[in-house]
Amino acid sequence: MKRTLLLLGILCLISIHSVFAQDEAIEYTPCVFPVPLGEILGETMDCGYLLVPQDYNEPDGLQVEIAFAVLYSTSPNPFPDPIIYLEGGPGGSALSGIDDWATFEMRQTRDIILFDQRGAGYSYPRLYCPDIDETDLTACREQLESEGVDIADYNTINNARDTNELVLALGYEEWNLFGISYGTRLALTIMRDYPEGIRSVILDSVYPPVVDAYVEEMVGGAGSFLLMFADCRADDACNSAFPDLENRFYALIDSLNEAPITLADETVVDGEGLMGMMFQWFYDSTIIPYLPLMIDELTNGGQSVLEALNDGTLPIYESEAINDPATLLSDEIYYLLEEVDDDTYNALYDALYEWDFSYEGFTAILYEYFAEEDALYLEELLADVGDDQLERLYALLTYKDVSDTQGMYDAFECYEEIPFNSVEEQQALTASANLPVQYELLIELPNQIETCALWQSAVAPQSETEAVISDLPTLVMTGNYDPVTPPVWGQIAAETLSNSTYAEFIGVGHAAIDAGDCPLSIALAFVDDPTATLDLSCIASMKMEFVTQMPDLSGE
């Protein structure tokens, strides 16, 4: 299968190394995603591919290209040990979030290395079939197999080896691992299989191999809901505003299953759908405070809070002016394209792919495919885009969203989780938990078993279900509202990590480091000196503060 590079129009326009690194497995190339504003390829950052065998036991077989980027430290005298970020998912793309990493605080002292794990993101092959209906798993699997892909080789064992191969090929002698969610599962495997060279490890939202994720899915997910109800009861303002919230919530779920509601964007929400939406919203610490208000309004026949959460009007963030004209223009074009028909959309992109990177050519496209008033507005924004940003504008408008790869997600689940989870064990655990029946709507195990029957039948070694034992300096971070990697999983992982510090953050969902100054400051202190005793006192000042009245969304 020949990899088709994205953004072909800019590949010849960006200066590149065009040389191999000290290890011939690495090739530096143009970035196949928009380069962050202010970055200079070959100076402040580099992009490339690491070439590794799909099957390490068959080195002459299909080769996997691991897409990576190195964001060089902004310090004139950085520490020699970089941060190796391990993306979650599984199937997530670290490179898709590079803009955030470009300004991440740890870059002030160290290089940041990002890469897309095998089978995902910008790496090749990607476990995705663009020309096949995503529900036709059999056809997609057969297409991938016809191109030499063995889905069984896309697993954490090989991800761990890929990571080690990459950092060694880049020439680093010591490094720090930073994994979030599935990235912690990968980090633990690296700690077990390739400990040499690791200076420190941050495990954020921990997914240890010893847990049976699907057996525990209902109990773990229910924990976030139950914590919210308990916190609301314990808060005088919340309890007064929303009395008996928990029982009203269960009645609401039953009611919506009988009579679903329709949102402004035509999304139909029944009880199961609302449970699923809330499960996802528990990931985000900024959304959790609005959930009791939403439940209360829904039980009283209103849905304005649900609408605002669904369309992104809530939460209210402090607006930050976009100081990048290319990003502003591309954002406005994307917004206007939501209103055009498919024929116009496709014709515009056909013209865009033929654009000669001139102002005149782009202006002609605007006036041909947008209403005159909109074209005038976009032309004004175009005037602020400098000559050196035209290629980036093209990249922003044409790069593909590879932030999630379902095929890689299923490859992991079918190899390392489903074979070790059973419906019977799940039923026994949920029965012993004595939870309200509504939480059964969170169960995904039967559906995933059906998926795996179509996707692959390979099974991981039993060793991949055992706890990782290590004495490497490790910071274990969890959020007490995390619905998918609950705090107890972090505690379980820490039990066999003899040199670990456990930190549980209050009012925080998934990816604790994103939840404010407290978790970030602790992580920064840890990386600065992994052997020092950490000051966790800021956690004591954290608390959940619920919103009890609908905010003014008028902007006035």
WOPEJO-V710131 format. One record per helix or strand of 3 or more residues. SS is the DSSP state (alpha for helix, beta for strand). FROM is the first residue (numbers start at 1). TO is the last residue. Records with the same first field share a line. If there is no record, write none. Layout:
# WOPEJO-V710131
SS->FROM-TO + FROM-TO
This chain:
# WOPEJO-V710131
alpha->8-11 + 95-102 + 105-108 + 137-146 + 151-153 + 156-169 + 182-193 + 217-234 + 236-241 + 245-258 + 271-281 + 285-288 + 291-299 + 304-311 + 325-337 + 342-353 + 359-369 + 372-382 + 387-398 + 406-420 + 423-433 + 437-442 + 445-455 + 462-465 + 487-495 + 512-515 + 517-528 + 537-541
beta->26-29 + 45-53 + 63-71 + 82-86 + 112-115 + 175-181 + 198-206 + 474-479 + 500-505
